[in-house]
Every structure is written in C-alpha cells, then in structure tokens.
Amino acid sequence: MLKAGAARFVLSPVYPMFLIGYPHVSRLSTGIHDPLHASAICLDDGLLKLLLIGVDLLFVGADTVARCRAALHARTGILPEHILISATHTHSGPMTTLHLAFRSDPVVPRAVDPAYLTWAEDRIVTAGVEAWRNRVDAELAVTAALVEGIGTNRLDPNGPADPEAGILYLRRALDQSPLALAVVYSMHPTVLHEDSTLVSADFPGAAMRRLAEAMPGLTPLYHTGPAGNQSPRYCVREQTFEEAERLGGILACRILEAVRALRDEDFQREVALKGVRTAVLLDPRRFPTVAEARTNLENKRARFEQLRREGVPHGPLRTAECEVFGAEELLVLAEAQESNELTLWQERFQKAEIQVFRIGPVCLAALPGELFVEYGLEIKARAARRTFVISLANGELQGYIVTPEAEQAGGYEAQCGLFSAESGRRLVEAALNLIGSVA
C-alpha cells in the first residue's frame, strides 16, 4: 500500500539580503511579506521511495542539489536519483547561484552569501527527512485544472501557452483527510517587480497558502513548469502584493475545484513508483563579436526609448525593456567569448540532468534551466504516459533554452542563454525516452 509523508520548512532569510531577479536595482530586503518555504513530499510503494522537493528560490544550483541529495540519502536511504529538487523561481528571494551574464550589473553581489546557502540547504534536507519520517498510509488521485487569467506568452500574448495545472493529491487512508498536494504550473512568478524590497514567494506562495487554509492538514508543494516565455505581464493590473494575492487566488480556486470534483473511485492505494535519470550534452552557442554586441545594445536601447516616448502599453514596453537587459547580458557573454572564459562556463553547465518519476498513472519529467513552454507542450503531447513537466529542476543552465524561432528573433531570452535551441530538442528526446522506459 502507498505511504506518503509531507513537510514544510521556512527558507526566509533572517537578516537583510540582496533580492535577485531584476537588474540595476539594489534590492536589499527590508522585511518579509510572506515566507519562503522548502516543501517536501515523500512517496513509498514498499519497494521504492521518491522525494519531491520544491523551494521558493530563483534557482537551485546543481552543487546545492548534489549536497542535499547526499545528505538525504545518508539520513533516509533514498537514492539520489529518486530525489527531485526544483525552484519555484520567485524573483523576490535571496541569491543562491552566480551567473556570468549578470557580471556587468554593479548591484548584483559577486558572491553568494555562504551562511545563508548552508542554512537553506540544511532546511531543504530537514524538510525531506521530515517528509520521510511522516509517512502514513495514503491514497493518490491525479487530476488537472485549466487555469487562465494569470499570464500569457510574454513575447506574444496570443502565442503558445500551457494553461494546465497538473495536480497530484494525496489524502490519508485512515480518514480521507488532506495530506499533501503537488502542483505543476507553467508561469513566471513575476507579479512583483524591482520596486519591492520585501521577501515573497509571489503568486505561487499566495496560492499555496490559500490551499493550506482551505484544506486543514494539507502540505502544498509547487513546481514551476516550462515558463521561459510565460509571464503575468499582459494580465497584471499592477505590480503589487494585492495583485499577487489576486492571481494566486485564481490558481488556488481552480485547483480546489479540481480536487473537490474527485470521486472516491479516482483514488488509488496501490501505486507503483519508478525513478530514472540520464544526462545529455547541450549545444554551446556562439555569440557575436564584442563590436556587434555593442551595436545591438545601442539599437535595443534606441527602440525602447522610442516606445516609451510613444506611450505604448505596459506589456510591449516591458518586453522592449527586457530586450535591453538581454542586450547588456549579451555584451558580457561576447566579452567572455573573446577572452575564452565563456568556454569554461559552457563546459561547466553543458551536461544536463533529465529525471523522470512514474507515480502510478502519471509521469513527472524534470529538466533543468528555463525552458520555453513549447518544449513542455511537446513532451506532454508525445509522451507514452500522461506527463507533467517540471523545469528549473536539479540545477540551472545559466539562462534560457529557447525555440529556433525565438533564437532567430533575438529577444531577451535568446540573447542571454549559453546554449542553442538545438539543446531543447536534445532535452525533449531524452525526456521522452525516459518516459517510455517507465511507462
């Protein structure tokens, strides 16, 4: 019979820290609006255990994942390949990884705070250990909710998007009371912008809190799906905590509707678990010359200033502003290419882990980095079993994996990624092969 346990531990910094996520603004935290968490769910079918962990941080580095996996294995016996750790990608939390492309930004710290990183890793491990200790007989139901009104494709509001929120709901077998719920939803948590200096998990944090309040005893966990080109940009009324609450409320409401529509026959007590992983080599990008990158930056700045003078709406103006940010980062990468430093960074991140969990009737495919939504949609459409796709998992890739079309267009995301669109195809095929192996 399936056993499951869950736990959450606060990750909010206890002293002022730089909040990572937006350029050119020295965002030293002045307080906590809502807590960051490390949330964990442990599943056990009697033969194999899986551990899902979601953390409210911008990124989780591969080194952090390796250290947490090793500690969790030592304390629980769960194999490292059966431990999944992903970032929700909040832009209102502490910096935990270094990025080459951010180097020219004078406000971004040149080093991660080692005390916070050590403390956060300990909390991540503690959450996983407690979830393992808390296992009880459980029942699983898999469902999904259609969630619209939170965001769109940020490059084209009518472009590809994935409105499905995948849901794994666990209840206690003893009394059918809520135990845990894992959500996978593809949307950038960027309601809050650079003018906010309060720590926050953004709209996913608001959604998870509402779920916990509506279902006493529930531990919620959030995974961000492929959302490299998805954001609330064209849906937000303002960049405020009230707006994060509103959008989080939409997500929570749709999830609650889906969970409350479940019938007893939708729940399973016998759930087979499998976990596999592999690695693929990504395709390193070649960048323009430094002179070409400088010209590109001048052109992007001129276009943004023109749109601002014309008074265009927030959505397209923000897109143009982000293209300026991308051009600044492109210049950094072009300079690193000229000095041959870029090769060292690409080699460091070139080997990407792909992980697949089969949990009864559904698979979770976990990939690192910020993938465009098209890659998640392709995996879901071609998979041999129903699949929810998680991004920002088990490491990061120093930026985006864009589509060939976006690479050709040269927008913000395409300018600052270390790896080509060919890398997206490799990730997709590797994920599909793993899904086929456990389906």
Long-range contacts (C-beta under 8 A, 24 or more apart in sequence): 1-46, 1-137, 1-173, 1-269, 1-270, 2-43, 2-44, 2-45, 2-137, 2-138, 2-139, 2-140, 2-268, 2-269, 2-270, 2-271, 3-43, 3-44, 3-45, 3-46, 3-135, 3-136, 3-137, 3-138, 4-41, 4-42, 4-43, 4-44, 4-135, 4-136, 4-138, 4-140, 4-170, 4-179, 4-180, 5-41, 5-42, 5-130, 5-131, 5-132, 5-133, 5-134, 5-135, 5-136, 5-180, 6-39, 6-40, 6-41, 6-42, 6-131, 6-134, 6-170, 6-179, 6-180, 6-219, 6-221, 7-39, 7-40, 7-126, 7-127, 7-128, 7-130, 7-131, 7-134, 7-219, 8-37, 8-38, 8-39, 8-40, 8-127, 8-219, 9-37, 9-38, 9-123, 9-124, 9-126, 9-127, 9-130, 10-35, 10-36, 10-37, 10-123, 11-35, 11-36, 11-37, 11-38, 11-55, 11-56, 11-57, 11-93, 11-120, 11-123, 11-124, 12-36, 12-199, 13-94, 13-116, 13-199, 17-94, 17-95, 17-113, 17-116, 18-94, 18-95, 18-107, 18-108, 18-109, 19-91, 19-92, 19-93, 19-94, 19-95, 19-196, 19-197, 19-199, 20-58, 20-91, 20-93, 20-94, 20-95, 20-108, 21-58, 21-90, 21-91, 21-92, 21-93, 21-190, 21-194, 22-91, 22-193, 22-194, 23-102, 23-105, 23-107, 23-108, 23-325, 23-328, 24-105, 24-107, 24-194, 25-107, 25-194, 25-195, 26-107, 27-107, 27-194, 27-196, 27-197, 28-197, 29-94, 29-197, 29-198, 29-199, 30-197, 30-198, 31-197, 31-198, 31-199, 32-198, 32-199, 32-200, 33-92, 33-196, 33-198, 33-199, 33-200, 33-241, 34-199, 34-200, 34-201, 34-205, 34-206, 34-209, 34-241, 35-199, 35-201, 35-205, 36-90, 36-93, 36-199, 36-200, 36-201, 36-205, 37-201, 37-205, 37-208, 38-120, 38-123, 38-124, 38-126, 38-127, 39-127, 39-208, 39-219, 39-220, 39-221, 39-222, 40-127, 40-128, 40-130, 40-131, 40-221, 41-131, 41-168, 41-170, 41-180, 41-182, 41-219, 41-221, 42-76, 42-78, 42-128, 42-131, 42-132, 42-134, 42-135, 43-271, 43-273, 43-359, 44-135, 44-273, 45-270, 45-271, 45-272, 45-273, 47-273, 48-82, 48-273, 48-274, 48-275, 49-76, 49-77, 49-78, 49-82, 49-132, 49-273, 50-78, 50-82, 50-83, 50-84, 50-273, 50-275, 50-357, 50-359, 51-76, 51-78, 51-82, 51-83, 51-84, 51-128, 51-131, 51-132, 52-84, 52-182, 52-221, 52-223, 52-357, 52-364, 53-83, 53-84, 53-85, 53-86, 53-124, 53-127, 53-128, 53-221, 54-85, 54-86, 54-87, 54-88, 54-182, 54-221, 54-222, 54-223, 55-85, 55-86, 55-87, 55-88, 55-120, 55-124, 56-87, 56-88, 56-90, 56-93, 56-201, 56-204, 56-205, 57-87, 57-88, 57-89, 57-90, 57-93, 57-94, 57-96, 57-120, 58-87, 58-89, 58-90, 58-91, 58-93, 58-95, 58-96, 58-97, 59-87, 59-89, 59-96, 59-97, 59-392, 59-396, 60-85, 60-86, 60-87, 60-96, 60-97, 60-392, 60-394, 60-395, 60-396, 61-96, 61-97, 61-395, 61-396, 62-353, 62-368, 62-394, 62-395, 62-396, 64-96, 64-117, 64-120, 64-121, 64-124, 65-394, 65-395, 67-121, 68-121, 68-124, 68-125, 68-128, 71-121, 71-125, 72-125, 72-128, 72-129, 75-125, 75-129, 76-128, 76-129, 76-132, 78-128, 78-132, 79-275, 81-275, 81-276, 81-277, 81-355, 82-275, 82-357, 83-128, 84-355, 84-357, 84-364, 84-366, 84-390, 84-393, 84-394, 85-124, 85-393, 85-394, 86-223, 86-224, 86-366, 86-390, 86-391, 86-392, 86-393, 86-394, 87-224, 87-392, 87-396, 88-189, 88-201, 88-202, 88-204, 88-205, 88-222, 88-223, 88-224, 88-392, 89-188, 89-189, 89-224, 89-227, 89-370, 89-392, 90-189, 90-200, 90-201, 90-202, 90-204, 90-205, 91-189, 91-190, 91-192, 91-193, 91-202, 92-192, 92-196, 92-198, 92-199, 92-200, 92-201, 92-202, 93-199, 93-200, 93-201, 94-120, 94-199, 96-120, 97-396, 99-398, 99-399, 100-332, 100-333, 100-336, 100-341, 100-342, 100-345, 100-398, 100-418, 101-329, 101-332, 101-333, 101-398, 101-399, 101-416, 102-329, 102-332, 103-332, 104-328, 104-329, 104-331, 104-332, 105-328, 136-172, 136-173, 136-174, 136-179, 137-172, 137-173, 137-174, 137-269, 138-170, 138-171, 138-172, 138-173, 138-179, 138-269, 139-170, 139-171, 139-172, 139-173, 139-176, 139-267, 139-268, 139-269, 140-168, 140-169, 140-170, 140-267, 140-268, 140-271, 140-359, 140-360, 141-168, 141-169, 141-171, 141-259, 141-262, 141-266, 141-267, 141-268, 142-166, 142-167, 142-168, 142-169, 142-359, 142-360, 142-361, 142-362, 142-386, 143-167, 143-169, 143-258, 143-259, 143-261, 143-262, 143-266, 144-258, 145-254, 145-255, 145-257, 145-258, 146-254, 147-185, 147-250, 147-251, 147-254, 147-255, 149-235, 149-247, 149-250, 150-187, 150-203, 150-232, 150-235, 150-247, 150-250, 150-251, 151-187, 151-188, 151-230, 151-231, 151-232, 151-233, 151-234, 151-235, 151-247, 152-230, 152-231, 152-233, 152-234, 152-235, 153-229, 153-230, 153-373, 154-188, 154-229, 154-230, 154-231, 154-233, 154-234, 154-315, 154-319, 155-229, 155-319, 155-406, 155-409, 155-411, 155-413, 157-234, 157-315, 159-229, 160-229, 160-372, 160-373, 160-374, 160-377, 161-186, 161-230, 161-373, 162-186, 162-225, 162-226, 162-230, 162-373, 162-376, 162-377, 162-380, 164-380, 165-251, 165-254, 165-255, 165-258, 166-225, 166-362, 166-388, 167-255, 167-258, 167-259, 168-359, 168-362, 169-259, 169-262, 171-267, 172-217, 173-269, 177-217, 178-215, 178-216, 178-217, 178-218, 179-217, 179-218, 179-219, 180-218, 180-219, 180-220, 180-221, 181-211, 181-215, 181-218, 181-219, 181-220, 181-221, 181-255, 181-259, 182-220, 182-221, 182-222, 182-223, 183-207, 183-208, 183-220, 183-221, 183-222, 183-223, 183-251, 183-255, 184-223, 184-224, 184-225, 184-364, 184-388, 184-389, 184-390, 185-222, 185-223, 185-224, 185-225, 185-251, 186-224, 186-225, 186-226, 186-227, 186-230, 186-373, 186-376, 186-389, 186-391, 187-224, 187-225, 187-227, 187-230, 187-231, 187-232, 188-224, 188-227, 188-230, 188-231, 188-232, 189-224, 190-231, 190-232, 190-233, 191-232, 191-236, 191-239, 191-240, 191-243, 191-244, 191-247, 192-239, 192-240, 192-241, 192-244, 193-239, 195-239, 196-239, 196-241, 198-241, 200-241, 200-244, 202-244, 203-232, 203-244, 203-245, 203-247, 203-248, 203-251, 204-248, 204-251, 205-244, 205-248, 206-244, 206-245, 206-247, 206-248, 206-249, 206-252, 207-248, 207-249, 207-251, 207-252, 207-255, 208-248, 208-252, 209-248, 210-248, 210-249, 210-252, 211-252, 211-255, 211-256, 214-252, 214-256, 215-256, 215-259, 223-388, 223-390, 223-393, 224-390, 224-391, 224-392, 225-373, 225-376, 225-388, 225-389, 225-390, 225-391, 226-367, 226-371, 226-372, 226-373, 226-374, 226-375, 226-376, 226-377, 226-389, 226-391, 227-370, 227-373, 227-391, 228-370, 228-371, 228-372, 228-373, 228-391, 228-400, 228-401, 228-402, 228-413, 229-372, 229-373, 229-402, 229-406, 229-413, 230-373, 233-314, 233-315, 233-318, 233-319, 234-315, 268-360, 268-361, 271-359, 271-360, 272-358, 272-360, 273-357, 273-358, 273-359, 273-360, 274-357, 274-358, 274-438, 275-355, 275-356, 275-357, 275-358, 276-355, 276-356, 276-434, 276-437, 276-438, 277-353, 277-354, 277-355, 277-356, 277-434, 278-353, 278-354, 278-430, 278-433, 278-434, 279-351, 279-352, 279-353, 279-354, 280-351, 280-352, 280-354, 280-426, 280-427, 280-430, 281-350, 281-351, 281-352, 281-426, 282-349, 282-350, 282-351, 282-352, 282-397, 282-401, 282-419, 282-420, 282-423, 282-426, 282-427, 283-419, 283-420, 283-422, 283-423, 283-426, 284-343, 284-346, 284-350, 284-418, 284-419, 284-420, 285-346, 285-417, 285-418, 285-419, 285-420, 286-337, 287-330, 287-333, 287-334, 287-337, 287-342, 288-330, 288-334, 289-334, 289-338, 290-331, 290-334, 290-335, 290-338, 292-334, 293-327, 293-330, 293-331, 293-333, 293-334, 293-335, 294-331, 296-327, 296-330, 296-331, 296-410, 296-415, 297-324, 297-327, 297-328, 297-330, 297-331, 299-327, 300-324, 300-326, 300-327, 301-327, 319-411, 319-412, 322-411, 322-412, 323-411, 323-412, 323-415, 325-412, 325-416, 326-411, 326-412, 326-413, 326-414, 326-415, 326-416, 327-415, 329-415, 329-416, 330-415, 330-416, 333-416, 333-418, 342-418, 345-398, 345-418, 346-418, 346-419, 349-395, 349-396, 349-397, 349-398, 349-418, 349-419, 350-419, 352-395, 352-397, 352-423, 352-427, 353-394, 353-395, 354-427, 354-430, 354-431, 354-434, 355-393, 355-394, 355-434, 356-431, 356-434, 356-435, 356-437, 356-438, 358-385, 358-438, 358-439, 361-385, 361-386, 362-386, 362-387, 362-388, 363-387, 363-388, 363-435, 363-438, 363-439, 364-388, 364-389, 364-390, 365-389, 365-390, 365-431, 365-434, 365-435, 366-390, 366-393, 366-394, 367-391, 367-393, 367-427, 367-431, 368-392, 368-393, 368-394, 368-395, 368-396, 368-397, 369-395, 369-396, 369-397, 369-398, 369-399, 369-400, 369-401, 370-396, 370-397, 370-399, 370-400, 370-401, 370-413, 371-400, 371-401, 371-424, 371-427, 372-400, 372-401, 372-402, 372-403, 372-406, 372-413, 372-424, 374-403, 374-424, 375-401, 375-403, 375-424, 375-427, 375-428, 378-428, 379-428, 379-431, 379-432, 379-435, 382-432, 383-432, 383-435, 383-439, 384-432, 384-435, 384-436, 384-439, 385-435, 385-438, 385-439, 387-435, 389-431, 401-427
